[in-house]
Amino acid sequence: MSKERVVVAGNGMAGVAFVEQLLKHGKAFDITIVGEETHVNYNRILLSPVLAGEKRVEEIVLHPREWYAQNGVTLHAGDPVVEIDRRRRVVRSKQGVEQQYDRLLLATGSNPIMLPIPGAQLPGVVTFRDLADVDTMLEATQQYRTAAVIGGGLLGLEAANGLSRRGMDVTVVHLLDTLMERQLDSSAAALLKSSLESRGLKFRMPAKTAAILGAHRATGLRFDDGSELRADLIVMAVGVRPNIDLARKAGLQCGRGVLVTDTLQTFDPSIYAVGECVQHRNATFGLVAPLWEQARVCAAHLAEIGTSHYEGSLVATQLKVTGIELYSAGDFLGGRGAESIVLRDPKRGIYKRLVIRDNKVLGAVLYGDAKDGAWYSELMAEGRDITSLRDKLLFGPAFAEPAR
């Protein structure tokens, strides 16, 4: 009997996590991965330490080329899928190579957002998304001295820290007056800003970028109030969008992402999707964590093992800046009926805020001491009643949990 042909469009963390899970089920598949990058699969989460000089590229590789061969997986790198013929069940690559499939997995990830402003296409303007972006920034650190990072979110701050560690004079430009506003409240954000300033980072916030200056290469920014900032390197870190171009072109139903069911199937039952390209129950996923559960459920369904369903993920955020402990998860704002339990220790630079409603933890923001973050996330995921733990909740499981 011939093996079922599985083609994966995307050689990133989501696509290969799916393949790993599929291989674990022991069922024989003919697996082909078609990817855009020339690199093998690497840990995109660790691009920031590579930029900062804390890790080498070889250290973030998840699957070397030998892994593909050892597991019977065919890899076509540097030649992405550009067309899906759903009637014939064939994908076509940029170079014109065709692959037939019985099941197709879309793991096309997301694309960095480029602000639609004058000068955005100039040399010297880069996003922070893959190893090629890191290479571009590292080359710039050898030739130039000043950098501006547009975006005070997670990636923007990690990029700014990395460039600063490489010796550049870095200014973070942010539209709002609160850093990481999607993950932090104003108190935690203020502590973070102060800590980063002590490390040499500068900030322009709130500030709206109107244009990137320069005739042949970026030389700085102009803001909407007419003021300017000189910079030799501009890093655009203002968010990502699910990469749905391939799915949309194939006629699959899309919203902000590729629409999928609880088994990660699209509206074509022979095509699945996982990772940052998907939209599930009206949610999209800009962080890596949910892809592991998606990959597990998707592989189990395709291999016809059990009846797993994906019901969404509780996403937690940690900033990868050495020496700064920060953790955020769940609904840290609360709303009607919610209350906050707060611990502040200015001398030690510690701030903790737990949001509670109906005796359940809805969200957590931890700064300066984040070691109990996973426990708070566990309480949220379980929907556990914390009535008996409430008085000691801020001090973590060592104090709040009864001795066993």
N, C-alpha and C positions, 0 to 999 in steps of 0.2 A: 504494500500500500504506500502511495506517495505521501510525503510529509506535507502538512499544511504550510503554505507559504505566508510568512508574516514579514511585512515591510514596515520599518520604522523611519518616519521622516523627521530626523533630528537626532544628532549624536551628543546632546547635552545630558545633564543630570537626570531629567525626567525620562527621556527615551531609554537610556541605558539602565536606569533603576527598574523600569518595566521589564526589560530583557532579563535582568538578573532574577526578578521574581518569576518570570516565565520559565527560565531554566531550572529553577528550584522544584517546579512541579513535575519534572522528569518526563514530561510528554515530549515526543519528538516533533520539532518544528524546523522548518527551513527559514532561518532568520537573516534578514538583510537590513543593515542600518545605512541610511543615506544622510550625510551631514554637510552643512555649509562650511564649517571651519575645517582647516587642514589638520588641526590638532586632534589627538585622541581625547576621550572624555576626561575632563578635569573638574575640580571642585570650584565652581564659580564663587562660592561664598568666601573663598580664601584669596581672591584677587587683591583685596585690600592689604593683607600682610605681604603679598608679593610686591605691590607698589611701595610699601613702606620699607622694604628690604629685610623683613623678618622671616620670609620664606623664599625658597627658590622655586622656579616653575616646576622642576621635577618632583618637588615635594607635594604639589597639589594635584598631580595626575592620579585619577581614580582607577583607570583601566588602561594599561599599556597595550600596545598592538598585539603582544603575545596573548593577552586575555581573549581577544576576539577570536584568534586562530584556535586557541585551546578549547574554546567553547563552541566551535563550529559556526561562528557568527561572521558573515561577510560584511566588511566595512567599505563603503565608498565615501571617502572624506574629500572635502573641498569641491563638492559637486551636488548642490542641494536639489531637492525635488521642486520643480516649478509647475508641474501640471498633473492632475489626476483625471484619468478617464474612468469614471465610475461604472460605465456600462461594460467596458472590457476588463475592468479591474486591473488597470495598468497605471503605473506612475512613470513620469518622464523627468529626467534630470536636466539641469541647465546645459550640459554637454550633449544632450540628446539620447542618453542611455535609458532604455526602458526596462522596468521590472514588473513582473506580474505578481499579484498578491491575492490571497484568499481573505486575509485580514490586514488592514492598514492602521497603523497608529500614528496620529499627528502629535508631535512633540516639538513644535516649531518655536516655543518660547515666546519672548516678547521683544519689542523694539524700543530703544530709548527715544524719548520725546525730544525733538529739537524745536526750540522756540521759533516761531515764524517772524523773525526780526531781521533787519538788514545786517549783512555781514556774517550770518550764521554758517555760510558755506566756505568761509575763508580758511586757508591753511592756518593751523594753530588753534582751531576749535575742535574739541574732541569730546566724545561721550565716555562713560565709564561702564562698559558692558562686558567686554571680553578681553582676551589676552592681547589682541591687536591694539586695543585702546591703551592697555597698560604699557605695551612696547612704545607707543607714540609718546606717552607721558614721560617715560623713562628717558627717551631720547631728548625730550625738551629739557629735562633737568640738567642735562650735560651742556646745553647751549644757552639757556636763559635763566633769569633770576626771579621773575615775578609771575604769579599765577592768580587767576580769579576763578573761583568755583561758584557757578550759578546753581543754587539749590542748597538749602540747609536741612535736608532730610538725611536719612541714613547713609545713602551712597555718597552724597555730597560731602558730608563730614568725614567719611572714611577716605575719600579722595583727597580732601584738603589736608588731613593728617598725614597721609602717605607722602604727598608732595613736600610738605613741611619737613618731614623726616629726611627727605632727600636734599634739603638745603634751600628750598625755594621760599620766597616771601609770599605768603598765601593770604588772600582775602576771600571770605565766604560772603556771597551776596544772596540775600534771602528776601522773598516778597513779603513775608509776615514778620512780626516782632517776636515770635516764639520759634525756636529751633525744634525740628522733629515734631511738629504740631499734631501729626496723626498718631503719635505714640506717647507724647509727654504732656503733662500739664505745665502750667507756667512756672511753678516752683522748681520742678525737676529740670526744666529747660534752662532756667536761669543759672542753676548750679553747673549744668553742662557747659554753658557758654563761658562762665567764669573759669572753669577748669581748662577749656581749650585756649582761652586767651592767655592763661598762665604758661601755656606751651608755645606761645608765639603766634597763634592764628589771629587774624583780624576779621572784623565783621562790618558789613554795611547792611543794616536791616532796621526797619523795613525799607526795601529799595526795589524798584521795578526797572529791569533792564529794557531800554528802548532800542539799542543798537549795539553791534560790535564794531569797533573802530578798526581802520586799517585799509590800505589800498591793495596790497598784494599778500599781506599776512596780518593776522589779528594783532592789534597793538593795545587794545583796551576796551572799555565799556563806556557807553553813554547811558545815563539814567533818565527817567521821564521828567525829572526836575531840571534837566540840563547839565547837571554835574557829570564829571567823568572820572574814570579810574584807569590808570595805566596797568597793563598786564601783557606779558609775552605769550602766555598760554591761557586759554579759556576752556574750562571743563563744564560741559552742560550736564547737570545731574538733576533734572526737574521731573523725573518720573519715567515710567514705561507704559507701553500699550501692548496688549496681547497681539501676537503676530497671526492674524487671521487671513492674510492675503491668499494663501494657497487654498484654504477651506472655502472662502467666499467665491473664488474663481471656479471651484468645483461644484458650486451650487448648494453647499451645505448651509444649514441655518446658523446664522451668527447674530449675536448682539454685540456687546463689547468684546466678547470672546466667542470661541466655538461652543455652541450650546451642546451640553452633554447631559445624559441621564445619570441616575445613581450608580449605574454600572460603567460609567464613563464612555458610553456609546453616543455617537452623533445620531442624527436622524437617518443616516444610512447605516443599517445594523452591521455592516462589514467594516465600518470605519470607527475607530476609537480616538480619543484625544485625552492627554494628561498634561499637567504642568501649567505654566504661565499663560498658555494660549487658550485655556478653557474658561467657560463661564458655567458655573454650576449653581443652581438655585439662586440665580441673580448675583452671585459673588464671583469675582475674579481674584487671581492670586499673584501678587507681586513679589512674594517671598518664596523661598525654596521649600520650607518645611512641609507644606501640604502635599507636595508631589510624591513623597514616600508612600503615604496612605493611598493616594490615587493610583500609583503604580501597582501596589499590592492588590487592590480591589480589581483593577482592570485586568491584570494578568490572571487572577483567579477566575474571572468570568470568561475570558477568552479560552482558558484551558479547561473550562467546565468543571472547576473544582469548587464545591460548596455554593453558597448563595450570598456572598459578601456584597454589601452596598456601601457606597461612600455618602456620608451624611454631612460633610463639611469639616472644617478644621478650626481649632482654636489657635490663632497665629500669635506667636510671641516674638518679640524683637530684642536683639542684643547688639550693641554697638561694638564693632571690632576695632577698638583703639586701646592699645596696651596701657594699662594703668587706670582705665576708667571702667567702673562697674555700672552697668545700666541694663535694666530689664523692664519690658512693658508687655502686657498681655491683656486681652479682653477689652471690655468697655471701661476705660479709665475716666470717663466723664460722668457716667451714671445717668441722671435725669430724674424725672418725677418718681418719687418713692424711694430713691436711692440715698444712701448716706456714706460718708467717708470716715475711715479711721486713719489718722495720720500720726507719723512719728518724725520729728525733726531733731537732728543733732548737728547744729551748724559747726561746732568745733571739729567734729570728725568728718564733716561733709557728707552726712548720711540723711537721706530723705526717703520715707516709705509712705505710700498711700494705697489703701485698699478700699475699693468701692463695693458696697454691700446692699443687696435688696432681698427682702424676704428671707433673711438669715442665710443667704448664699453669696459667695464671692463672685462679683461680676467682672472685676478688672483689678489690675495691680500695676503700680509704677514704683520701681525701686531704683534708687540712685546711691552710689557709694557702697552699698552692701546688697548684692544681688544673688547671694548664694541660695536663697530659699525660693527663687523664681519658679523652679520646676514644681515645687510643692504647691505653690499658689495656683499654677496652671492645672495641676491635678485636681485640686478642689473645684476649680471652675468647670473642668471637663466632666467631673462626676456629678456636679450640681449638689454637692454635699451640704448638709445642714451644719452650720458652724456655731450654733448657739452655745454649745458647751466649750468651744475653743475661743470664743470671741475676746475674752479679757487678755489672752496671751497670743492672739493671732499674729500680731506684728513681730513677735519674737521668734517665729518660725517653728518647725515641727519639733525641734529638740525641747522646747518649752511647752508648746501647745498640745502635743500628742501625749496621751497617757502612756506611762511606761509599760513595756511588754515583757 
